[in-house]
Structures are given as C-alpha cells and as structure tokens.
Amino acid sequence: MPDTGSSTYVCVITGASRGIGRATAEKMKRRGATVVTVGRDPANDTIACDLASLASIRTAATEIVGRWPCIQLLVNNAGAQHLRRETSADGIEATLAVNHLAPFLLTHLLLPNLRAAGSARIVTVSSSLARWGKIDFDDLESTRRYNGTRAYLQSKLANIMFTLSLTERLGDSGVSAVCVYPGLVLTDLMRERWWWRAWWLRPLWRALFLSPNDAAAALIAATDAPLPDEPACYTLGGWVPAPPAARDAAARRRLWTLSEHLIGVDF
C-alpha cells in the first residue's frame, strides 16, 4: 500500500461526521493523509452527500472524481438502522439503501480513480452479527413484514457478499477490497433504542461496548493488512472466516445483479 503518511495519499470516508467514521478520519489526518469526508453535514464534511439518495451520491462522486484523480483508500463506513420501515429518496427500503446500495454505487463511481492510484484499497464496514443475517431474495426490501434488526443484519451480510464479489472482479488490478468487523460500538445507530435513551443504563453500555476510537483502530489496521488466502473479514484480532452465507457464489452473483438493477448501473 502507498505511504499513508503522505499528503498525496487520498482517503475518502463516508459517514465521518461522527462515530467510527469521524475517529477514523482524525487518525488518518494525523498520519498526514488528505482526508475527504462524505456525509450530510456541510459544516463538517468535505463533500455534502445524502447517502440515501442515488442522485446525491452521483453528484458527490462527480465532484470527488474531478478534484482527486487518484484515490488510495475508500472507506465505506456510513450506516443506518431503523425500527420502522422507511424508504429512501428513491423509494428503496432505507437500511438497504444506505448500508448496501450506497457503498455499491459509490465504489462503482470511484473505481476509475482508485485504479489510477496504482495501489489502492476499499474498506467496507460490516458487523460480526452478519453471521445471523439472511438475504431475502423474494422480499429484499422487506415490503411484506418489516423487522429492523433483520433488515440491518441482511444489509451487513450484503456488505460482505459485495466485498467478496468485488475481490473476484478486481483481480490483479492493484485495487483490493476488504470487509471489517469493528466490534460492538457505541454509535448513533443506537439512538432510537429505548434502552440507550435510558440514562441510568448508559454507564453499563459504556463498560460493555467499544468506543468509536477503539473501533477506528480496526479500520486503520485493515487499510494495509496483508490479504487473507480465504474469504475472511478483518478484526483487531486478525482475519476471521467470512460467514458461510457470504461464501455462496451463486447467491453473491444474484445479489450483485439485483443491486445493479436497483441503482441502475452495469458494474
């Protein structure tokens, strides 16, 4: 991997306004990298973007491509989880839209600039809980019966499947793709949960969960960790095998095709 201490090392991070993304951005800045943050906060993000909108992602990508011809690192970190079913600006179930389709589209649009760097890496944040996820190909957008946890786990499994498929497609292009389990972390994804809003329980959660800064260490380490020989996800403890469901090549191809259809691209 390129020298991350150089200002010519360009790092694009989604969801960097707070939480893990912000902590990762700060660590990369301390390394001397040029950090491009992508998110909904114009005051704090380099590129303003609503990752729940395909049009906004395309606009943001156009600006990034024009300003930074070579990108050495793309961190797909932004995430969402909803208790009740919500839809994106494009009418797509919101958890699927932000957690899976947004990184799918953004990666597609930035790939030429990643290839131009000669050596680059795509890091996508998933979750160790993805092992309990299932891709419901008959109802990918949970239109019949919505369960927020199930939708979230499906999207995190989709992150791993996307990464494994991308790895196959990238071949020896010089661009590599890895998936990261950051651990159980206190982030804004918990803000809708009653047990997180209960102030008297927060000391317990802080004792049990990692801080965003701790989790960011896993993302940083994944930027230049040697690639595994088998399908795996990165943790601070090293590589762990990818879930069996993510190893299903036929399912990965089916998900890829459905994703292309939903966002209107031929990746």
Number of C-alpha atoms within 10 A of each C-alpha: 17 16 13 21 14 12 14 16 22 25 25 23 25 27 25 27 22 17 21 27 27 22 21 26 27 17 17 20 17 12 15 17 21 21 21 20 24 29 23 19 17 12 10 15 20 19 21 18 24 21 30 25 20 23 15 15 21 18 15 20 21 13 11 21 17 10 9 17 15 24 28 26 27 25 27 27 23 24 24 18 24 20 13 10 17 15 15 17 16 14 12 21 21 26 26 27 28 23 27 26 26 24 26 24 22 19 20 15 20 21 20 14 18 27 20 16 20 15 17 27 24 26 22 29 26 27 21 21 16 23 16 13 21 18 20 13 12 8 10 18 21 18 11 7 8 16 12 16 13 18 25 25 24 25 29 30 25 28 27 29 26 25 26 22 19 21 18 11 12 14 10 9 14 15 22 25 22 27 28 27 23 22 20 15 20 20 14 14 13 15 13 12 11 9 13 15 12 9 9 10 11 14 9 9 14 12 9 12 15 17 18 21 17 17 25 25 17 21 28 17 15 26 22 16 14 10 15 14 6 11 21 22 26 26 21 18 7 13 20 16 12 21 20 9 19 26 18 11 13 10 15 21 14 11 20 20 14 14 22 15 11 14 17 11 12 10 14
